[in-house]
């Protein structure tokens, strides 16, 4: 299994993408809105990806809810996580129930199309970051832990593993790492006691299967962004927190990663920092450069392979069968009522 997660350009695979998927370094693929026209097309695309890939590929997407949901028509529209506590007036019982239902619904619908994981949930604090904003469950760490834990339990009930992002926390920097290099100048103590405490608490419950580090520099800890930092990944995440799940890099084509050098160098640094799988998205030339620039025999360690295998689809059924289940009908009804109350 290879350490690269790439993307594709449209509704069908091109000849170049078919060749790419046959490369030994490619172990994952992420789908975006541009890859979805309708459910039949998505089914065919995923099957073609499975048939074409040399490795048993891990297929991912971003379905957090709210403004970050890649497939919409024909899928339930999951609300922004930040709206749940607001609408329930911070009733932890009601909000927790909704989060569990929505986590199950999101995961079950993706699994029905043979998609292994959604990069969710967001565990960042709703602070000054506009790119996070209502993607976050709450302003307070305690409430984030409670609500995100329920969301993950719903995902697990459906058979999907959870990826917490963006470790150790992106919510307290104003800049958007898609277009800038954010620097969080707070003290190590503040970061550890607030932002990172969320990841720690959820991990201690045995709920966190994977994490995605932030393209953010925390200079009181290390001069490198978290996803390129052996201090953050190997020392803090692996050793101090004793985390044995998957570590995904965030997209290496984002502006927050550019200062680390060329795209091949970024991939090398992220892998050296301890990332099990690195993402190169929205940059076909960069993807080709990484494939050509990394050693073809750059295999994953046995530990990395075992971690990634745990993320593969555990269960699920086709979408037509899913629609007939009591669980789907109940969760859809809960979502419909939530949306009516939000109007």
N, C-alpha and C positions, 0 to 999 in steps of 0.2 A: 504494500500500500504506500502511495507516495504522499509527500507533505504539502502539495499544492492544491488549493481550492480556487478554481477559475470560474468564469462565467461564459455565456454564449450570447449571440447578438440578437436573436429574434425568435420567431415561432417554430422554426425548424433548424436543424443542424446544418451548417455549411460543410463542404468537403474539408476545409481547413480545421474546423472544429472536431470533425470525426477523427482526423489524424491526431489532433491534440489530446483527445480523450483516450487514445490508444497509447499515449506516452506513459512510461512507468512512474514518472514523478507526479502524475495527476491522480489525486485520491479523493477530491471533492469538487462539487459544482454548486454554485449558488444561482438561484433563479430570481429575476427581477420582473417588474410590471411589463417590460417590453417582451417578456417571454410568455405572456398570457393573453390569448384571444378569447378562448372559450374552454369549457371543460374537456371536450373531446380532443381538442388540440393539445391541451396540457397533458392528458393521458398519453397521447401518442409521443409527445416530446420526451416525457420521462422514460417511457419504454425504450425509445431510441437511444437515450443516454445510457440506460442500463445495458442494452444490447451492444453498444459501441465501446464502452469503457473496458480497458484492459483490467483495471483493478475493480474490486467490489466498491463502487464509488459511493460516497456519502453525499446525498442531495439535501441542500438547505435552502431556506429563504428567510425573509424578515416579515413576520406577522406578529407585531407587537400589539396591534390595535391602533385606533385613531388614524393619524396621518401616515403611519408606517404599516401598511398592509398591501402586499404586492398583488394579490388576486382579489378582485371585488365582485364582479358580476357573477352571480350563482353561488357565491360564498356569503356566509353571515358576516356582517360588518361589525367587527369587535370594536367597542369604544376605546378611547384613550384611557389608559389606566388612571391618570390623574382625575378623571371625571367621576370615578366610582365612589371614592370617599366623600367628594363634594356632594354628590346627589343623595347619599345616604346620611348626610349630616354627621359624618365621622362615627357612625354606628359600626363598631368593629365587627359585630356579628353579621349584620346585613351585608356590609362591604366584603367581608371574608367569604360569605356564601356566593356572592356575585363573582368574585375573583375566581373561585374554584370552578364555577359553571363556565365562565368565559375561557379559562385556561383549558378545560376539557374540550369545549366547542372548537376553539382555534386548532388545537392539536389533532382532534379526531378528523376534522375536515381535510387537513393537509395529509394526514396518514392515508386517507382514502384515495389519494392520488400518488401514493408511494413516495412521498417526500419524507425524509427521515427526521429532520429537525427544523424548528424555527429558532432563529437567534433571539430568544426571549427567555426571561423577562429583563427589562431595564431595572437595575437596582440602584441607579443614581438618585441622589437627593434632588428634589425640585427646588433648586437654588437660583443662581443668577444666570445659568446657562439657558439661552433661548433654544438651542438645538435640542436640549433635553426637554425642558418645559413640562407639558402635560403627558409626556411619555413616562415620566416618573409617577409612582404611586402616590407620593406624599412629600411634604416638606420635612417630616420628622422621621428619623431612622427607625424608631420603634414601630410606627405604623407601616413603614415600608416592609420591614421584616415580616410583620403579621400578614399583610395583604399579598406580598409576593410569595410567601410560603404557601398560601392557599391557592394562588394561581398555578404554582409549580405542582402542587398535589393534583390539581385538575389535569395538567399536562401528563403527569405520571399515570393517572387513572386511565387516560386515553391510550397510553403506551409510548409517549414521546419523552425524550430526555430534555432537560432544561439547561440553557446557557445564560449565565448571569453576566450582564455588561453594564458599565465599562469599568473594569477593575483598575485601581481601587476606588474610583468615583470621578465622574465628569461633571457633576452638577454644580460645582462651586468655581468654575472658570467661565468667563463670559464668552471667550472665543470658541468658534465652531471648528473642530479639528478637520472637518472636510475641506475647509478653505484657509485655515490658519494653523499656527503652532501654539496651542494653549500652554500657559505656564501657571501652575497653582502654587502660589508663594506662601501658602499657609505652613504652619509648623507641622513636623512629623506627628506630633501628639494630636493635633486637631484632625488630621487626615485619618489617623488610626482610630481615634475615639468616635468619630462621626461616620465618615463615608465607608471606610473599610470595615467598620464594625458590622455593617449590614451584611456584607459578603461572609464575614466570619460567623455570624449568628445563623445564617441560612445553611452554610456548610456544616456547622455543628449539628444541625438537625438531619444531616444526611441527604439533603435535597438537591444539592448543587452538583450537576453532572459535568459541566464545562463552564469556562469563563472566557471572556474576551477583554483583554487589557485595553486601556484608553491610550490614544495617541496624545498624551498629556505629560508634560514634564513636571515633576514634583521636586524642586531643587533641594529641599531640605532632606531628601532621601537619596536622590541620584540625579545626575545631570542628563541622563538619557530618558526619553519617553518610556512609560511603563512597559509597553509591549516589546521594547528592544533592550530592556534592562534585566541583567541577570540578578541584580539585587531584588527587584520586584518579583520576578517570576520564580527563580530558583531558590532564593533565600527566604523571601517573605511568604510567597504563595505556597511553594512546595514544602519548605522546611518548617517555617514558623506556624503556618496554618495547617500543615500536613494535608494539603489538597492533592488528591490523586486522580482528578478528573482531567478532561481535555483542556488545553489552553490553545485557543484560536487567536491569531493576530487579527487586528482590525484591518481593513482594506489598506494594502501597502501603497496604493495609488493616491490615497488622500493626502492633502496638503500637510497635514500634521506629521506625515512620515517622510516627506521629501527631503528634509534637511539631513536625513541619515545617509544620503548618497544616492547613487543610481538604483534602479529597481532591483537589480540582482543583488547588490550589496545590502539593500533593505531586507530582502528575503533571507540572506545569509545571517544577518544580525539578529533577526527575529527568531530564526531556528536556533542559533547559538544561545540566545537568551533563554530558551526553553519552551518556545511555542511548538506544539505538536503539529499544527497545520497552519499555513499562512495563506491569506487571501490576496489575490491580485484581480481586481474587478475594474470594469469600465475602461480598460486600457489593453486592447488586443495586442498592440506592439509590445507593451511591457510584459504581457503574459508570454509572448514568444521569446523575448529576451531572457526571462527567468528560466523557461524550459531549456533554452540553449545554453544559458550561463551556469546553471547548477550541474554538478556531476550527475550523470544519469543513474549511477548506482547509489545516490544519496537516499538510502532507505531509512525508514523509521525504526526507532528502537523497538524492542519487544513490548516495552511498557506503553509506548505511544500507540502501537498497533492495537494492543488490548484495550486501551482507553477508547480509541476511535470506534472499535467494533461494538463497544457498549452503547454507542449513540445510534446505531442502526435501528431501523424500524422494528419495534418489538411485536406489534399487533396492529390490527386495523382491518377494515373491510372496504369493499368498493362503495362509491358515493351513494348509489341508488339504494343499497342495503342499509347504509348508515342512516339515510333519511327516514327509514321505517322504524328505527329503534326508539324505544321509550326515552332513552337518555338524550338523543338528539332532539326529539320533539320537546322535551322538558327544557333543555338548555336554550333552544331557539325561542320558546315561549318566554322564558326569563329575560332574554335579550330584547325581545319585542316590547315587553312591559317596561324595561329599563329605558328604551328609546322613547316610548310614549311619555314617560314621566319627565324625560329630559326636554321635551318640547315646551 
